[in-house]
Amino acid sequence: MTRAGIFRGVIAVLVVGGAAAAFVIAWRPAIAAIEPPAQQSFAPDLVRRGRELAAMGNCNDCHTVRGARNHGAKNFAGGRPVRTPFGTVFSTNITPDAETGIGRWSEAAFRRAMLVGVDREGRHLYPTFPYDHFTNVSDDDNRALYAYLMTREPVHAPARENRLLFPFNLRVLIAGWKLLFFHPGTYRPDPMKSAEWNRGGYLVEGLAHCGACHTPRNALGAERADASFSGGDADNWRAYAINAQSSAPVPWDAEAIYTYLRDGWHPDHGTARGPMAEVVSNLSEVPASDVHAIATFMAEMFGEPAPERKRRGEEAIAQAKSGGGEMQMDSEGGAIYASACAACHEAGRPPPYGGINLGLSTAISDPDSRNLANIVLSGVRPVEGERSPIMPGFAGSMNDAQIAALLNYLRSRFSSQPAWTGVQKTIKDARGAETAFLQTSAGARNAPADPAERAKP
Amino acid sequence: MMTLKVNGQDHTIDAEPDTPLLYVLRDDLQLNAAKFGCGLGQCGSCTVIVDGRAVLSCVTPLVLLEGKQVTTLEGLGSVSEPAPIQRAFTEEQAAQCGYCIAGMMMRAQALLQRNPKASDEQIRAELAPHLCRCGTHMRILRAVRRAATLMDTAELLPAEQGSAR
């Protein structure tokens, strides 16, 4: 045998061996297709429980095209584009349609998708589907979710082709991603904590998948374990830090978190907007005890504020109650604020006719100016049939320079933080992404219906 | 004192910079097409066009309008020479009480200027913020579609040029 022949042989062995190893790592068997089960075969109580869990998981948000209610698209039929640094992934149809949905999936196939991110045919699913969290969902909860989804109206809606850059379009690579970043079933209750705290932890780390938006991601799109809840991205919105790094002017406590998540609004923090609006809309339909549990758990993630931070929070509230300071008309931003914003934001009127005092706004005190730009451009749409917070958008009446002047003014007047950089570009990008999203999202729920609550400034 | 450009004409306005555009149009310039509905930017009846975009004039203070072009319904056409959007609304009898209609027309006009081939979905989405209690919604949609056709064919007729755009 020649030397070259030996070399070729070694290469061949390596290639075949490598392929075999990759196959062993990546290959997952298909789970046999079933006849779509009859809707009556699921117990009503189980379906009801599944509905609450699906709301907790915010499933409809990703698995429904935005504005579906206006345009005839159906809940859970998939097709919503999720933009990632690696390209666009389209959510899939999770209605029980036999051909294009999950109608032929057994409960075992559904559970496997939730726990390890593999579809019925054995293909790896992209982690845009947050199985890194859903891996913590209990079998009982998966059974109820399955019952709920399998009793929805089947919709014929074929999956749209993902638009991913090479090599991310090769699903086999997901197996490698999982080896690096996916740790199945890691959540463990903490026996030192209360049952409520543990319930909250189970939901937050699992089905509610809060970290999917609120935790920053590494270069390969995995949540950074060393930075849990330090703030991330969702669409063109900033998902604020929800730990000790929170930039909220008033520190969050369990009671405020509960009210905000349940009603979409809190007098010391304002209104849930952007992708969070959909989340709180869903959280208004789950058991109150679960939202309390989440609040208990998250309050600990925020941590007890330092006395200094607490004092500044109290100051901000006192300042807001005493009304605005002098109007400053001498700068362009100040003149715009006084003319276009202050009439509502310093009115001291309860929502929906008065806006939050901007000294309490996280959008202004956060290092990222995107959320403020989004809100100024698009406003806050009313929720049908409810006394929800409202705000007109100013995309048409303010040009980019005017919005930039306004944002810079708000930052300097209402926060003690350094000036933002790149505000012009943020506004340009926000206009680009403008509001296809906001125009059609369901929006936040009501401001609290309890008159005592509404009377708060 | 500021100069406000409305329907192609400069006007010198003596008003505070926080005065809503709607008040100036109606009270100072006697341009009464835009209506006061809610005063909160929530009903759409005060809609006018500023630099090509539909704008809620009740929540647009003068300070934002320096150097910009305001167009009201009066600027599109008149009773004797109606613009395509006005003709279409008349021909479809899209108004009942009519209070919301001027605003609807202005937003539809801005949409069709931007996208002459707007789909039904786009027209519906665009007009969604406008409230109408009479219930002529289907006629309004037909009128906007008719206006799109009129604008399309008007471009072929030299005599009509300039009246609508």
Interface residues (C-beta under 8 A of the other chain):
Chain A: G67 N70 H71 M329 A335 I336 A338 S339 A340 A343 Y353 G379 R381 P382 I390 M391 P392 A395 G396 S397 M398 N399 Q402 Q439 T440
Chain B: P17 D18 L40 G41 Q42 V50 D51 R53 A54 V55 L56 V59 T60 P61 L62 V63 L64 L65 E121 R124 A125 A128 P129
